Amino acid sequence: MFISKFIETKLIHGGVDGDQATGAVNVPIYQTSTYRQAGLGENTGWEYSRTGNPTRAALEALIAELEGGVAGFAFASGMAATSTVLSLFKAGDRIIISSNVYGGTFRVLDKVFKNLGIHYSIEDTTNLETLETKITPDVKAFFVESPANPLLTVTDLSAVAQIAKNHGLLTIVDNTFMTPYLQRPLELGADIVVHSATKYLGGHSNLVAGLAVTSNKELAERLAFTQNAVGAVLGPFDSFLLIQGIKTLGVRLDRHTENALRIARYLETAEAVKKVYYPGLPTAQGYEINKRQAKNGGAMISFELNGNYDVRKFFKGLKLISLAESLGGVESLVCHPATMTHASIPKEIREKVGITDGLIRLSVGIEKVDDLILDLNSGIQASLT
């Protein structure tokens, strides 16, 4: 077996490379729910597809290798992955979350796990001195996004992981925005990484999936048990699609991020734009930290228009870029966090952390960047009141 140190090669040949039984270059879709057993206690290593499926296992081995973990786990959605990880905690535990995280993460903590006695606190994880003072005896973990959704705030993952270790806490990082191609939190000291694989890892807006990876064998055993017990696993066909998507992750993200930097620079100089959030700009919060821990600034941009521009008219004025939930596909998408991805967060909390009603989030696709800039300019012109 050929072993490469380069992630570009691992994306294509990592995990389980093809099918040894037939020579197929792609892992087959094992579209089965159960497996014939020769006798009691005699099986081929496969019993029931909730517990394990060869196609899903190939995906799980792939993401574990890409993130540098000991085990990977595939789920029916990003929220299924996050919820399974949160199920590691018990009543009375508290989790500190970044001050701007995906609205679904906030919602499941606030509306589901809080009812089970698992609490959360929202803190600015970019302020390390203040963060350490927020650790109380019931705190068991940090749940961090960097860059965070939707304000692209950057947290020093190595520093947060060290604080966690000093206090016997876990560090969980949502790496959806960056993927292991751009950033590998486990190498920076995190214990668990989660992904909404629906986004960049899948890359084509044609599946819903979640992934989790850990660097800790004991945590891997607990996650494997919980994954099987709860059962929110990814099916074999979507596992196959996700493997195919990951194969092109490198070339896609190279184009995504090249486009994003061009667009961020355009927005930064546009008279209509009040503020741009993009960690790849030297003027951005956390630019130096992001430069140290990630390959580049990624392909997500958020921005606000000046007061004399109507956000609703901006969205209506776009012809190429779609207004839609989600991100990370080859096509560019915009959304309005306050009423879409982060609508579940109470308005007072949204505004406190900076998620204003005028904030626009842009997932930069791989189209010709000149067309994207023309379309953004059309939206801006249409929004002038």
Secondary structure, DSSP 4 states (H G I P E B T S, - for coil): ----S-HHHHHHHSSS-S-TTT--SS------SB---SBTTB-SS--BTTT--HHHHHHHHHHHHHHT-SEEEEESSHHHHHHHHHTTS-TT-EEEEESS--HHHHHHHHHTGGGGT-EEEEE-TT-HHHHHHT--TTEEEEEEESSPTTT-----HHHHHHHHHHTT-EEEEE-TTTHHHH--GGGGT-SEEEEETTTTTT-SS----EEEEES-HHHHHHHHHHHHHH--BPPHHHHHHHHHHHHTHHHHHHHHHHHHHHHHHHHHH-TTEEEEE-TTSTTSTTHHHHHHHSSS--SEEEEEE-TTB-HHHHHHH-SSSEE-S---SSS-EEE-TTTTTTTTS-HHHHHHHT--TTEEEEE--SS-HHHHHHHHHHHHHHHB-
